[in-house]
Amino acid sequence: MTLRKKCPRCGKEKPLDDFHHSDDAADRHQGYCKKCNNERQYEPGGAAYPKKRS
Ligand SMILES: [Zn+2]
């Protein structure tokens, strides 16, 4: 049996393998799937979002 979880960002139901592990989360997996987590880094507020442009 493969547990699945719906990602609220892309709206797709994915296997838990597609979610990063998180000890803070109730189900031990992050809320967003790996793909969305990666993309979110480049959006405003994300870790890889360029804060200044020179
Ligand atoms: Zn997603």
mmCIF file of the protein (N, C-alpha, C, O) and its ligand, coordinates in Angstrom:
data_MODEL
# 
_entry.id   MODEL 
# 
loop_
_entity.id 
_entity.type 
_entity.pdbx_number_of_molecules 
1 polymer     1 
2 non-polymer 1 
# 
_entity_poly.entity_id                      1 
_entity_poly.type                           'polypeptide(L)' 
_entity_poly.nstd_linkage                   no 
_entity_poly.nstd_monomer                   no 
_entity_poly.pdbx_seq_one_letter_code       MTLRKKCPRCGKEKPLDDFHHSDDAADRHQGYCKKCNNERQYEPGGAAYPKKRS 
_entity_poly.pdbx_seq_one_letter_code_can   MTLRKKCPRCGKEKPLDDFHHSDDAADRHQGYCKKCNNERQYEPGGAAYPKKRS 
_entity_poly.pdbx_strand_id                 A 
# 
loop_
_entity_poly_seq.entity_id 
_entity_poly_seq.num 
_entity_poly_seq.mon_id 
_entity_poly_seq.hetero 
1 1  MET n 
1 2  THR n 
1 3  LEU n 
1 4  ARG n 
1 5  LYS n 
1 6  LYS n 
1 7  CYS n 
1 8  PRO n 
1 9  ARG n 
1 10 CYS n 
1 11 GLY n 
1 12 LYS n 
1 13 GLU n 
1 14 LYS n 
1 15 PRO n 
1 16 LEU n 
1 17 ASP n 
1 18 ASP n 
1 19 PHE n 
1 20 HIS n 
1 21 HIS n 
1 22 SER n 
1 23 ASP n 
1 24 ASP n 
1 25 ALA n 
1 26 ALA n 
1 27 ASP n 
1 28 ARG n 
1 29 HIS n 
1 30 GLN n 
1 31 GLY n 
1 32 TYR n 
1 33 CYS n 
1 34 LYS n 
1 35 LYS n 
1 36 CYS n 
1 37 ASN n 
1 38 ASN n 
1 39 GLU n 
1 40 ARG n 
1 41 GLN n 
1 42 TYR n 
1 43 GLU n 
1 44 PRO n 
1 45 GLY n 
1 46 GLY n 
1 47 ALA n 
1 48 ALA n 
1 49 TYR n 
1 50 PRO n 
1 51 LYS n 
1 52 LYS n 
1 53 ARG n 
1 54 SER n 
# 
loop_
_struct_asym.id 
_struct_asym.entity_id 
A 1 
B 2 
# 
loop_
_chem_comp.id 
_chem_comp.type 
_chem_comp.mon_nstd_flag 
ALA 'L-peptide linking' y 
ARG 'L-peptide linking' y 
ASN 'L-peptide linking' y 
ASP 'L-peptide linking' y 
CYS 'L-peptide linking' y 
GLN 'L-peptide linking' y 
GLU 'L-peptide linking' y 
GLY 'peptide linking'   y 
HIS 'L-peptide linking' y 
LEU 'L-peptide linking' y 
LYS 'L-peptide linking' y 
MET 'L-peptide linking' y 
PHE 'L-peptide linking' y 
PRO 'L-peptide linking' y 
SER 'L-peptide linking' y 
THR 'L-peptide linking' y 
TYR 'L-peptide linking' y 
ZN  non-polymer         . 
# 
_pdbx_entity_nonpoly.entity_id   2 
_pdbx_entity_nonpoly.name        ? 
_pdbx_entity_nonpoly.comp_id     ZN 
# 
_pdbx_nonpoly_scheme.asym_id         B 
_pdbx_nonpoly_scheme.entity_id       2 
_pdbx_nonpoly_scheme.mon_id          ZN 
_pdbx_nonpoly_scheme.ndb_seq_num     1 
_pdbx_nonpoly_scheme.pdb_seq_num     101 
_pdbx_nonpoly_scheme.auth_seq_num    101 
_pdbx_nonpoly_scheme.pdb_mon_id      ZN 
_pdbx_nonpoly_scheme.auth_mon_id     ZN 
_pdbx_nonpoly_scheme.pdb_strand_id   A 
_pdbx_nonpoly_scheme.pdb_ins_code    . 
# 
loop_
_atom_site.group_PDB 
_atom_site.id 
_atom_site.type_symbol 
_atom_site.label_atom_id 
_atom_site.label_alt_id 
_atom_site.label_comp_id 
_atom_site.label_asym_id 
_atom_site.label_entity_id 
_atom_site.label_seq_id 
_atom_site.pdbx_PDB_ins_code 
_atom_site.Cartn_x 
_atom_site.Cartn_y 
_atom_site.Cartn_z 
_atom_site.occupancy 
_atom_site.B_iso_or_equiv 
_atom_site.pdbx_formal_charge 
_atom_site.auth_seq_id 
_atom_site.auth_comp_id 
_atom_site.auth_asym_id 
_atom_site.auth_atom_id 
_atom_site.pdbx_PDB_model_num 
ATOM   1   N  N  . MET A 1 1  ? 0.850  -1.201 0.000   1.00 0.00 ? 1   MET A N  1 
ATOM   2   C  CA . MET A 1 1  ? 0.000  0.000  0.000   1.00 0.00 ? 1   MET A CA 1 
ATOM   3   C  C  . MET A 1 1  ? 0.886  1.251  0.000   1.00 0.00 ? 1   MET A C  1 
ATOM   4   O  O  . MET A 1 1  ? 1.843  1.359  0.767   1.00 0.00 ? 1   MET A O  1 
ATOM   5   N  N  . THR A 1 2  ? 0.550  2.150  -0.846  1.00 0.00 ? 2   THR A N  1 
ATOM   6   C  CA . THR A 1 2  ? 1.302  3.394  -0.892  1.00 0.00 ? 2   THR A CA 1 
ATOM   7   C  C  . THR A 1 2  ? 0.438  4.539  -0.385  1.00 0.00 ? 2   THR A C  1 
ATOM   8   O  O  . THR A 1 2  ? -0.619 4.838  -0.941  1.00 0.00 ? 2   THR A O  1 
ATOM   9   N  N  . LEU A 1 3  ? 0.907  5.163  0.668   1.00 0.00 ? 3   LEU A N  1 
ATOM   10  C  CA . LEU A 1 3  ? 0.164  6.299  1.196   1.00 0.00 ? 3   LEU A CA 1 
ATOM   11  C  C  . LEU A 1 3  ? 0.316  7.492  0.266   1.00 0.00 ? 3   LEU A C  1 
ATOM   12  O  O  . LEU A 1 3  ? 1.390  7.753  -0.276  1.00 0.00 ? 3   LEU A O  1 
ATOM   13  N  N  . ARG A 1 4  ? -0.765 8.191  0.103   1.00 0.00 ? 4   ARG A N  1 
ATOM   14  C  CA . ARG A 1 4  ? -0.736 9.347  -0.769  1.00 0.00 ? 4   ARG A CA 1 
ATOM   15  C  C  . ARG A 1 4  ? -1.185 10.577 -0.006  1.00 0.00 ? 4   ARG A C  1 
ATOM   16  O  O  . ARG A 1 4  ? -1.890 10.492 0.999   1.00 0.00 ? 4   ARG A O  1 
ATOM   17  N  N  . LYS A 1 5  ? -0.759 11.715 -0.511  1.00 0.00 ? 5   LYS A N  1 
ATOM   18  C  CA . LYS A 1 5  ? -1.069 12.967 0.163   1.00 0.00 ? 5   LYS A CA 1 
ATOM   19  C  C  . LYS A 1 5  ? -1.260 14.045 -0.899  1.00 0.00 ? 5   LYS A C  1 
ATOM   20  O  O  . LYS A 1 5  ? -0.558 14.062 -1.910  1.00 0.00 ? 5   LYS A O  1 
ATOM   21  N  N  . LYS A 1 6  ? -2.194 14.923 -0.668  1.00 0.00 ? 6   LYS A N  1 
ATOM   22  C  CA . LYS A 1 6  ? -2.461 15.955 -1.666  1.00 0.00 ? 6   LYS A CA 1 
ATOM   23  C  C  . LYS A 1 6  ? -1.638 17.197 -1.379  1.00 0.00 ? 6   LYS A C  1 
ATOM   24  O  O  . LYS A 1 6  ? -1.624 17.712 -0.261  1.00 0.00 ? 6   LYS A O  1 
ATOM   25  N  N  . CYS A 1 7  ? -0.960 17.661 -2.399  1.00 0.00 ? 7   CYS A N  1 
ATOM   26  C  CA . CYS A 1 7  ? -0.175 18.885 -2.275  1.00 0.00 ? 7   CYS A CA 1 
ATOM   27  C  C  . CYS A 1 7  ? -1.093 20.076 -2.542  1.00 0.00 ? 7   CYS A C  1 
ATOM   28  O  O  . CYS A 1 7  ? -1.729 20.138 -3.595  1.00 0.00 ? 7   CYS A O  1 
ATOM   29  N  N  . PRO A 1 8  ? -1.170 21.027 -1.600  1.00 0.00 ? 8   PRO A N  1 
ATOM   30  C  CA . PRO A 1 8  ? -2.091 22.148 -1.769  1.00 0.00 ? 8   PRO A CA 1 
ATOM   31  C  C  . PRO A 1 8  ? -1.629 23.157 -2.818  1.00 0.00 ? 8   PRO A C  1 
ATOM   32  O  O  . PRO A 1 8  ? -2.410 24.006 -3.248  1.00 0.00 ? 8   PRO A O  1 
ATOM   33  N  N  . ARG A 1 9  ? -0.369 23.068 -3.231  1.00 0.00 ? 9   ARG A N  1 
ATOM   34  C  CA . ARG A 1 9  ? 0.137  24.044 -4.200  1.00 0.00 ? 9   ARG A CA 1 
ATOM   35  C  C  . ARG A 1 9  ? -0.186 23.618 -5.626  1.00 0.00 ? 9   ARG A C  1 
ATOM   36  O  O  . ARG A 1 9  ? -0.751 24.399 -6.393  1.00 0.00 ? 9   ARG A O  1 
ATOM   37  N  N  . CYS A 1 10 ? 0.164  22.395 -5.986  1.00 0.00 ? 10  CYS A N  1 
ATOM   38  C  CA . CYS A 1 10 ? -0.107 21.938 -7.347  1.00 0.00 ? 10  CYS A CA 1 
ATOM   39  C  C  . CYS A 1 10 ? -1.442 21.203 -7.423  1.00 0.00 ? 10  CYS A C  1 
ATOM   40  O  O  . CYS A 1 10 ? -1.938 20.921 -8.514  1.00 0.00 ? 10  CYS A O  1 
ATOM   41  N  N  . GLY A 1 11 ? -2.026 20.892 -6.257  1.00 0.00 ? 11  GLY A N  1 
ATOM   42  C  CA . GLY A 1 11 ? -3.341 20.279 -6.231  1.00 0.00 ? 11  GLY A CA 1 
ATOM   43  C  C  . GLY A 1 11 ? -3.356 18.817 -6.635  1.00 0.00 ? 11  GLY A C  1 
ATOM   44  O  O  . GLY A 1 11 ? -4.417 18.237 -6.865  1.00 0.00 ? 11  GLY A O  1 
ATOM   45  N  N  . LYS A 1 12 ? -2.162 18.219 -6.720  1.00 0.00 ? 12  LYS A N  1 
ATOM   46  C  CA . LYS A 1 12 ? -2.090 16.823 -7.135  1.00 0.00 ? 12  LYS A CA 1 
ATOM   47  C  C  . LYS A 1 12 ? -1.904 15.900 -5.946  1.00 0.00 ? 12  LYS A C  1 
ATOM   48  O  O  . LYS A 1 12 ? -1.245 16.249 -4.967  1.00 0.00 ? 12  LYS A O  1 
ATOM   49  N  N  . GLU A 1 13 ? -2.484 14.735 -6.043  1.00 0.00 ? 13  GLU A N  1 
ATOM   50  C  CA . GLU A 1 13 ? -2.294 13.730 -5.015  1.00 0.00 ? 13  GLU A CA 1 
ATOM   51  C  C  . GLU A 1 13 ? -1.073 12.904 -5.381  1.00 0.00 ? 13  GLU A C  1 
ATOM   52  O  O  . GLU A 1 13 ? -1.013 12.298 -6.451  1.00 0.00 ? 13  GLU A O  1 
ATOM   53  N  N  . LYS A 1 14 ? -0.103 12.888 -4.480  1.00 0.00 ? 14  LYS A N  1 
ATOM   54  C  CA . LYS A 1 14 ? 1.159  12.225 -4.784  1.00 0.00 ? 14  LYS A CA 1 
ATOM   55  C  C  . LYS A 1 14 ? 1.531  11.247 -3.683  1.00 0.00 ? 14  LYS A C  1 
ATOM   56  O  O  . LYS A 1 14 ? 1.075  11.388 -2.548  1.00 0.00 ? 14  LYS A O  1 
ATOM   57  N  N  . PRO A 1 15 ? 2.361  10.248 -4.008  1.00 0.00 ? 15  PRO A N  1 
ATOM   58  C  CA . PRO A 1 15 ? 2.841  9.332  -2.968  1.00 0.00 ? 15  PRO A CA 1 
ATOM   59  C  C  . PRO A 1 15 ? 3.732  10.079 -1.972  1.00 0.00 ? 15  PRO A C  1 
ATOM   60  O  O  . PRO A 1 15 ? 4.364  11.074 -2.328  1.00 0.00 ? 15  PRO A O  1 
ATOM   61  N  N  . LEU A 1 16 ? 3.780  9.604  -0.739  1.00 0.00 ? 16  LEU A N  1 
ATOM   62  C  CA . LEU A 1 16 ? 4.567  10.283 0.295   1.00 0.00 ? 16  LEU A CA 1 
ATOM   63  C  C  . LEU A 1 16 ? 6.042  10.368 -0.075  1.00 0.00 ? 16  LEU A C  1 
ATOM   64  O  O  . LEU A 1 16 ? 6.771  11.209 0.451   1.00 0.00 ? 16  LEU A O  1 
ATOM   65  N  N  . ASP A 1 17 ? 6.472  9.509  -0.967  1.00 0.00 ? 17  ASP A N  1 
ATOM   66  C  CA . ASP A 1 17 ? 7.852  9.578  -1.443  1.00 0.00 ? 17  ASP A CA 1 
ATOM   67  C  C  . ASP A 1 17 ? 8.143  10.911 -2.129  1.00 0.00 ? 17  ASP A C  1 
ATOM   68  O  O  . ASP A 1 17 ? 9.295  11.337 -2.209  1.00 0.00 ? 17  ASP A O  1 
ATOM   69  N  N  . ASP A 1 18 ? 7.105  11.556 -2.616  1.00 0.00 ? 18  ASP A N  1 
ATOM   70  C  CA . ASP A 1 18 ? 7.286  12.830 -3.302  1.00 0.00 ? 18  ASP A CA 1 
ATOM   71  C  C  . ASP A 1 18 ? 7.275  14.015 -2.344  1.00 0.00 ? 18  ASP A C  1 
ATOM   72  O  O  . ASP A 1 18 ? 7.346  15.168 -2.770  1.00 0.00 ? 18  ASP A O  1 
ATOM   73  N  N  . PHE A 1 19 ? 7.186  13.724 -1.050  1.00 0.00 ? 19  PHE A N  1 
ATOM   74  C  CA . PHE A 1 19 ? 7.226  14.789 -0.052  1.00 0.00 ? 19  PHE A CA 1 
ATOM   75  C  C  . PHE A 1 19 ? 8.470  14.625 0.814   1.00 0.00 ? 19  PHE A C  1 
ATOM   76  O  O  . PHE A 1 19 ? 8.828  13.516 1.212   1.00 0.00 ? 19  PHE A O  1 
ATOM   77  N  N  . HIS A 1 20 ? 9.117  15.744 1.096   1.00 0.00 ? 20  HIS A N  1 
ATOM   78  C  CA . HIS A 1 20 ? 10.293 15.669 1.965   1.00 0.00 ? 20  HIS A CA 1 
ATOM   79  C  C  . HIS A 1 20 ? 9.872  15.328 3.396   1.00 0.00 ? 20  HIS A C  1 
ATOM   80  O  O  . HIS A 1 20 ? 8.769  15.659 3.832   1.00 0.00 ? 20  HIS A O  1 
ATOM   81  N  N  . HIS A 1 21 ? 10.752 14.679 4.093   1.00 0.00 ? 21  HIS A N  1 
ATOM   82  C  CA . HIS A 1 21 ? 10.517 14.336 5.489   1.00 0.00 ? 21  HIS A CA 1 
ATOM   83  C  C  . HIS A 1 21 ? 10.540 15.598 6.355   1.00 0.00 ? 21  HIS A C  1 
ATOM   84  O  O  . HIS A 1 21 ? 11.322 16.515 6.106   1.00 0.00 ? 21  HIS A O  1 
ATOM   85  N  N  . SER A 1 22 ? 9.694  15.634 7.352   1.00 0.00 ? 22  SER A N  1 
ATOM   86  C  CA . SER A 1 22 ? 9.704  16.754 8.278   1.00 0.00 ? 22  SER A CA 1 
ATOM   87  C  C  . SER A 1 22 ? 9.275  16.293 9.661   1.00 0.00 ? 22  SER A C  1 
ATOM   88  O  O  . SER A 1 22 ? 8.161  15.803 9.844   1.00 0.00 ? 22  SER A O  1 
ATOM   89  N  N  . ASP A 1 23 ? 10.169 16.455 10.635  1.00 0.00 ? 23  ASP A N  1 
ATOM   90  C  CA . ASP A 1 23 ? 9.836  16.036 11.994  1.00 0.00 ? 23  ASP A CA 1 
ATOM   91  C  C  . ASP A 1 23 ? 8.798  16.953 12.628  1.00 0.00 ? 23  ASP A C  1 
ATOM   92  O  O  . ASP A 1 23 ? 8.124  16.571 13.586  1.00 0.00 ? 23  ASP A O  1 
ATOM   93  N  N  . ASP A 1 24 ? 8.671  18.167 12.090  1.00 0.00 ? 24  ASP A N  1 
ATOM   94  C  CA . ASP A 1 24 ? 7.742  19.129 12.669  1.00 0.00 ? 24  ASP A CA 1 
ATOM   95  C  C  . ASP A 1 24 ? 6.300  18.854 12.270  1.00 0.00 ? 24  ASP A C  1 
ATOM   96  O  O  . ASP A 1 24 ? 5.365  19.248 12.967  1.00 0.00 ? 24  ASP A O  1 
ATOM   97  N  N  . ALA A 1 25 ? 6.130  18.176 11.147  1.00 0.00 ? 25  ALA A N  1 
ATOM   98  C  CA . ALA A 1 25 ? 4.776  17.964 10.632  1.00 0.00 ? 25  ALA A CA 1 
ATOM   99  C  C  . ALA A 1 25 ? 4.089  16.798 11.337  1.00 0.00 ? 25  ALA A C  1 
ATOM   100 O  O  . ALA A 1 25 ? 4.737  15.845 11.772  1.00 0.00 ? 25  ALA A O  1 
ATOM   101 N  N  . ALA A 1 26 ? 2.784  16.891 11.440  1.00 0.00 ? 26  ALA A N  1 
ATOM   102 C  CA . ALA A 1 26 ? 2.007  15.864 12.139  1.00 0.00 ? 26  ALA A CA 1 
ATOM   103 C  C  . ALA A 1 26 ? 2.168  14.502 11.471  1.00 0.00 ? 26  ALA A C  1 
ATOM   104 O  O  . ALA A 1 26 ? 2.215  13.477 12.150  1.00 0.00 ? 26  ALA A O  1 
ATOM   105 N  N  . ASP A 1 27 ? 2.251  14.491 10.153  1.00 0.00 ? 27  ASP A N  1 
ATOM   106 C  CA . ASP A 1 27 ? 2.364  13.213 9.445   1.00 0.00 ? 27  ASP A CA 1 
ATOM   107 C  C  . ASP A 1 27 ? 3.814  12.936 9.016   1.00 0.00 ? 27  ASP A C  1 
ATOM   108 O  O  . ASP A 1 27 ? 4.075  12.045 8.207   1.00 0.00 ? 27  ASP A O  1 
ATOM   109 N  N  . ARG A 1 28 ? 4.738  13.710 9.568   1.00 0.00 ? 28  ARG A N  1 
ATOM   110 C  CA . ARG A 1 28 ? 6.178  13.518 9.313   1.00 0.00 ? 28  ARG A CA 1 
ATOM   111 C  C  . ARG A 1 28 ? 6.579  13.838 7.874   1.00 0.00 ? 28  ARG A C  1 
ATOM   112 O  O  . ARG A 1 28 ? 7.653  13.449 7.417   1.00 0.00 ? 28  ARG A O  1 
ATOM   113 N  N  . HIS A 1 29 ? 5.722  14.536 7.182   1.00 0.00 ? 29  HIS A N  1 
ATOM   114 C  CA . HIS A 1 29 ? 6.073  14.933 5.823   1.00 0.00 ? 29  HIS A CA 1 
ATOM   115 C  C  . HIS A 1 29 ? 5.674  16.391 5.625   1.00 0.00 ? 29  HIS A C  1 
ATOM   116 O  O  . HIS A 1 29 ? 4.698  16.868 6.204   1.00 0.00 ? 29  HIS A O  1 
ATOM   117 N  N  . GLN A 1 30 ? 6.444  17.085 4.798   1.00 0.00 ? 30  GLN A N  1 
ATOM   118 C  CA . GLN A 1 30 ? 6.154  18.484 4.550   1.00 0.00 ? 30  GLN A CA 1 
ATOM   119 C  C  . GLN A 1 30 ? 4.841  18.638 3.796   1.00 0.00 ? 30  GLN A C  1 
ATOM   120 O  O  . GLN A 1 30 ? 4.373  17.712 3.133   1.00 0.00 ? 30  GLN A O  1 
ATOM   121 N  N  . GLY A 1 31 ? 4.255  19.835 3.912   1.00 0.00 ? 31  GLY A N  1 
ATOM   122 C  CA . GLY A 1 31 ? 2.959  20.071 3.299   1.00 0.00 ? 31  GLY A CA 1 
ATOM   123 C  C  . GLY A 1 31 ? 2.997  20.088 1.786   1.00 0.00 ? 31  GLY A C  1 
ATOM   124 O  O  . GLY A 1 31 ? 2.047  19.659 1.131   1.00 0.00 ? 31  GLY A O  1 
ATOM   125 N  N  . TYR A 1 32 ? 4.100  20.585 1.222   1.00 0.00 ? 32  TYR A N  1 
ATOM   126 C  CA . TYR A 1 32 ? 4.209  20.677 -0.223  1.00 0.00 ? 32  TYR A CA 1 
ATOM   127 C  C  . TYR A 1 32 ? 5.088  19.565 -0.773  1.00 0.00 ? 32  TYR A C  1 
ATOM   128 O  O  . TYR A 1 32 ? 6.004  19.092 -0.101  1.00 0.00 ? 32  TYR A O  1 
ATOM   129 N  N  . CYS A 1 33 ? 4.801  19.154 -1.995  1.00 0.00 ? 33  CYS A N  1 
ATOM   130 C  CA . CYS A 1 33 ? 5.601  18.108 -2.611  1.00 0.00 ? 33  CYS A CA 1 
ATOM   131 C  C  . CYS A 1 33 ? 7.005  18.629 -2.948  1.00 0.00 ? 33  CYS A C  1 
ATOM   132 O  O  . CYS A 1 33 ? 7.252  19.834 -2.911  1.00 0.00 ? 33  CYS A O  1 
ATOM   133 N  N  . LYS A 1 34 ? 7.903  17.724 -3.271  1.00 0.00 ? 34  LYS A N  1 
ATOM   134 C  CA . LYS A 1 34 ? 9.294  18.099 -3.540  1.00 0.00 ? 34  LYS A CA 1 
ATOM   135 C  C  . LYS A 1 34 ? 9.392  19.117 -4.668  1.00 0.00 ? 34  LYS A C  1 
ATOM   136 O  O  . LYS A 1 34 ? 10.159 20.076 -4.586  1.00 0.00 ? 34  LYS A O  1 
ATOM   137 N  N  . LYS A 1 35 ? 8.613  18.902 -5.715  1.00 0.00 ? 35  LYS A N  1 
ATOM   138 C  CA . LYS A 1 35 ? 8.658  19.797 -6.866  1.00 0.00 ? 35  LYS A CA 1 
ATOM   139 C  C  . LYS A 1 35 ? 8.225  21.207 -6.474  1.00 0.00 ? 35  LYS A C  1 
ATOM   140 O  O  . LYS A 1 35 ? 8.859  22.188 -6.864  1.00 0.00 ? 35  LYS A O  1 
ATOM   141 N  N  . CYS A 1 36 ? 7.148  21.305 -5.704  1.00 0.00 ? 36  CYS A N  1 
ATOM   142 C  CA . CYS A 1 36 ? 6.665  22.617 -5.294  1.00 0.00 ? 36  CYS A CA 1 
ATOM   143 C  C  . CYS A 1 36 ? 7.619  23.268 -4.305  1.00 0.00 ? 36  CYS A C  1 
ATOM   144 O  O  . CYS A 1 36 ? 7.837  24.478 -4.364  1.00 0.00 ? 36  CYS A O  1 
ATOM   145 N  N  . ASN A 1 37 ? 8.184  22.497 -3.408  1.00 0.00 ? 37  ASN A N  1 
ATOM   146 C  CA . ASN A 1 37 ? 9.162  23.035 -2.480  1.00 0.00 ? 37  ASN A CA 1 
ATOM   147 C  C  . ASN A 1 37 ? 10.332 23.641 -3.233  1.00 0.00 ? 37  ASN A C  1 
ATOM   148 O  O  . ASN A 1 37 ? 10.831 24.709 -2.880  1.00 0.00 ? 37  ASN A O  1 
ATOM   149 N  N  . ASN A 1 38 ? 10.763 22.944 -4.276  1.00 0.00 ? 38  ASN A N  1 
ATOM   150 C  CA . ASN A 1 38 ? 11.878 23.422 -5.076  1.00 0.00 ? 38  ASN A CA 1 
ATOM   151 C  C  . ASN A 1 38 ? 11.514 24.713 -5.795  1.00 0.00 ? 38  ASN A C  1 
ATOM   152 O  O  . ASN A 1 38 ? 12.303 25.657 -5.826  1.00 0.00 ? 38  ASN A O  1 
ATOM   153 N  N  . GLU A 1 39 ? 10.338 24.750 -6.364  1.00 0.00 ? 39  GLU A N  1 
ATOM   154 C  CA . GLU A 1 39 ? 9.916  25.942 -7.107  1.00 0.00 ? 39  GLU A CA 1 
ATOM   155 C  C  . GLU A 1 39 ? 9.679  27.127 -6.173  1.00 0.00 ? 39  GLU A C  1 
ATOM   156 O  O  . GLU A 1 39 ? 9.925  28.275 -6.542  1.00 0.00 ? 39  GLU A O  1 
ATOM   157 N  N  . ARG A 1 40 ? 9.204  26.843 -4.971  1.00 0.00 ? 40  ARG A N  1 
ATOM   158 C  CA . ARG A 1 40 ? 8.900  27.926 -4.036  1.00 0.00 ? 40  ARG A CA 1 
ATOM   159 C  C  . ARG A 1 40 ? 10.139 28.693 -3.615  1.00 0.00 ? 40  ARG A C  1 
ATOM   160 O  O  . ARG A 1 40 ? 10.049 29.855 -3.219  1.00 0.00 ? 40  ARG A O  1 
ATOM   161 N  N  . GLN A 1 41 ? 11.310 28.042 -3.700  1.00 0.00 ? 41  GLN A N  1 
ATOM   162 C  CA . GLN A 1 41 ? 12.550 28.730 -3.329  1.00 0.00 ? 41  GLN A CA 1 
ATOM   163 C  C  . GLN A 1 41 ? 12.787 29.965 -4.179  1.00 0.00 ? 41  GLN A C  1 
ATOM   164 O  O  . GLN A 1 41 ? 13.411 30.928 -3.735  1.00 0.00 ? 41  GLN A O  1 
ATOM   165 N  N  . TYR A 1 42 ? 12.282 29.928 -5.405  1.00 0.00 ? 42  TYR A N  1 
ATOM   166 C  CA . TYR A 1 42 ? 12.563 31.000 -6.351  1.00 0.00 ? 42  TYR A CA 1 
ATOM   167 C  C  . TYR A 1 42 ? 11.444 32.029 -6.403  1.00 0.00 ? 42  TYR A C  1 
ATOM   168 O  O  . TYR A 1 42 ? 11.484 32.963 -7.204  1.00 0.00 ? 42  TYR A O  1 
ATOM   169 N  N  . GLU A 1 43 ? 10.452 31.855 -5.551  1.00 0.00 ? 43  GLU A N  1 
ATOM   170 C  CA . GLU A 1 43 ? 9.356  32.811 -5.488  1.00 0.00 ? 43  GLU A CA 1 
ATOM   171 C  C  . GLU A 1 43 ? 9.605  33.792 -4.348  1.00 0.00 ? 43  GLU A C  1 
ATOM   172 O  O  . GLU A 1 43 ? 10.421 33.523 -3.467  1.00 0.00 ? 43  GLU A O  1 
ATOM   173 N  N  . PRO A 1 44 ? 8.906  34.932 -4.357  1.00 0.00 ? 44  PRO A N  1 
ATOM   174 C  CA . PRO A 1 44 ? 9.090  35.906 -3.268  1.00 0.00 ? 44  PRO A CA 1 
ATOM   175 C  C  . PRO A 1 44 ? 8.942  35.266 -1.899  1.00 0.00 ? 44  PRO A C  1 
ATOM   176 O  O  . PRO A 1 44 ? 7.973  34.555 -1.633  1.00 0.00 ? 44  PRO A O  1 
ATOM   177 N  N  . GLY A 1 45 ? 9.911  35.524 -1.034  1.00 0.00 ? 45  GLY A N  1 
ATOM   178 C  CA . GLY A 1 45 ? 9.901  34.937 0.292   1.00 0.00 ? 45  GLY A CA 1 
ATOM   179 C  C  . GLY A 1 45 ? 10.654 33.629 0.374   1.00 0.00 ? 45  GLY A C  1 
ATOM   180 O  O  . GLY A 1 45 ? 10.916 33.127 1.466   1.00 0.00 ? 45  GLY A O  1 
ATOM   181 N  N  . GLY A 1 46 ? 11.008 33.069 -0.783  1.00 0.00 ? 46  GLY A N  1 
ATOM   182 C  CA . GLY A 1 46 ? 11.733 31.804 -0.787  1.00 0.00 ? 46  GLY A CA 1 
ATOM   183 C  C  . GLY A 1 46 ? 13.215 31.997 -0.538  1.00 0.00 ? 46  GLY A C  1 
ATOM   184 O  O  . GLY A 1 46 ? 13.741 33.102 -0.672  1.00 0.00 ? 46  GLY A O  1 
ATOM   185 N  N  . ALA A 1 47 ? 13.883 30.916 -0.175  1.00 0.00 ? 47  ALA A N  1 
ATOM   186 C  CA . ALA A 1 47 ? 15.288 30.977 0.215   1.00 0.00 ? 47  ALA A CA 1 
ATOM   187 C  C  . ALA A 1 47 ? 16.188 31.426 -0.926  1.00 0.00 ? 47  ALA A C  1 
ATOM   188 O  O  . ALA A 1 47 ? 17.183 32.113 -0.693  1.00 0.00 ? 47  ALA A O  1 
ATOM   189 N  N  . ALA A 1 48 ? 15.856 31.049 -2.153  1.00 0.00 ? 48  ALA A N  1 
ATOM   190 C  CA . ALA A 1 48 ? 16.732 31.342 -3.292  1.00 0.00 ? 48  ALA A CA 1 
ATOM   191 C  C  . ALA A 1 48 ? 16.236 32.542 -4.098  1.00 0.00 ? 48  ALA A C  1 
ATOM   192 O  O  . ALA A 1 48 ? 16.777 32.854 -5.159  1.00 0.00 ? 48  ALA A O  1 
ATOM   193 N  N  . TYR A 1 49 ? 15.198 33.215 -3.583  1.00 0.00 ? 49  TYR A N  1 
ATOM   194 C  CA . TYR A 1 49 ? 14.665 34.369 -4.300  1.00 0.00 ? 49  TYR A CA 1 
ATOM   195 C  C  . TYR A 1 49 ? 15.644 35.533 -4.185  1.00 0.00 ? 49  TYR A C  1 
ATOM   196 O  O  . TYR A 1 49 ? 16.042 35.906 -3.082  1.00 0.00 ? 49  TYR A O  1 
ATOM   197 N  N  . PRO A 1 50 ? 16.033 36.110 -5.328  1.00 0.00 ? 50  PRO A N  1 
ATOM   198 C  CA . PRO A 1 50 ? 17.000 37.222 -5.282  1.00 0.00 ? 50  PRO A CA 1 
ATOM   199 C  C  . PRO A 1 50 ? 16.391 38.452 -4.633  1.00 0.00 ? 50  PRO A C  1 
ATOM   200 O  O  . PRO A 1 50 ? 15.447 39.038 -5.162  1.00 0.00 ? 50  PRO A O  1 
ATOM   201 N  N  . LYS A 1 51 ? 16.930 38.842 -3.486  1.00 0.00 ? 51  LYS A N  1 
ATOM   202 C  CA . LYS A 1 51 ? 16.366 39.956 -2.740  1.00 0.00 ? 51  LYS A CA 1 
ATOM   203 C  C  . LYS A 1 51 ? 16.778 41.292 -3.324  1.00 0.00 ? 51  LYS A C  1 
ATOM   204 O  O  . LYS A 1 51 ? 16.036 42.272 -3.258  1.00 0.00 ? 51  LYS A O  1 
ATOM   205 N  N  . LYS A 1 52 ? 17.973 41.317 -3.897  1.00 0.00 ? 52  LYS A N  1 
ATOM   206 C  CA . LYS A 1 52 ? 18.451 42.569 -4.500  1.00 0.00 ? 52  LYS A CA 1 
ATOM   207 C  C  . LYS A 1 52 ? 18.953 42.301 -5.900  1.00 0.00 ? 52  LYS A C  1 
ATOM   208 O  O  . LYS A 1 52 ? 19.586 41.281 -6.172  1.00 0.00 ? 52  LYS A O  1 
ATOM   209 N  N  . ARG A 1 53 ? 18.663 43.215 -6.763  1.00 0.00 ? 53  ARG A N  1 
ATOM   210 C  CA . ARG A 1 53 ? 19.196 43.122 -8.124  1.00 0.00 ? 53  ARG A CA 1 
ATOM   211 C  C  . ARG A 1 53 ? 20.089 44.312 -8.365  1.00 0.00 ? 53  ARG A C  1 
ATOM   212 O  O  . ARG A 1 53 ? 19.686 45.451 -8.128  1.00 0.00 ? 53  ARG A O  1 
ATOM   213 N  N  . SER A 1 54 ? 21.291 44.067 -8.831  1.00 0.00 ? 54  SER A N  1 
ATOM   214 C  CA . SER A 1 54 ? 22.209 45.182 -9.059  1.00 0.00 ? 54  SER A CA 1 
ATOM   215 C  C  . SER A 1 54 ? 22.471 45.357 -10.549 1.00 0.00 ? 54  SER A C  1 
ATOM   216 O  O  . SER A 1 54 ? 23.223 46.249 -10.943 1.00 0.00 ? 54  SER A O  1 
HETATM 217 ZN ZN . ZN  B 2 .  ? 3.040  20.137 -5.370  1.00 0.00 2 101 ZN  A ZN 1 
# 
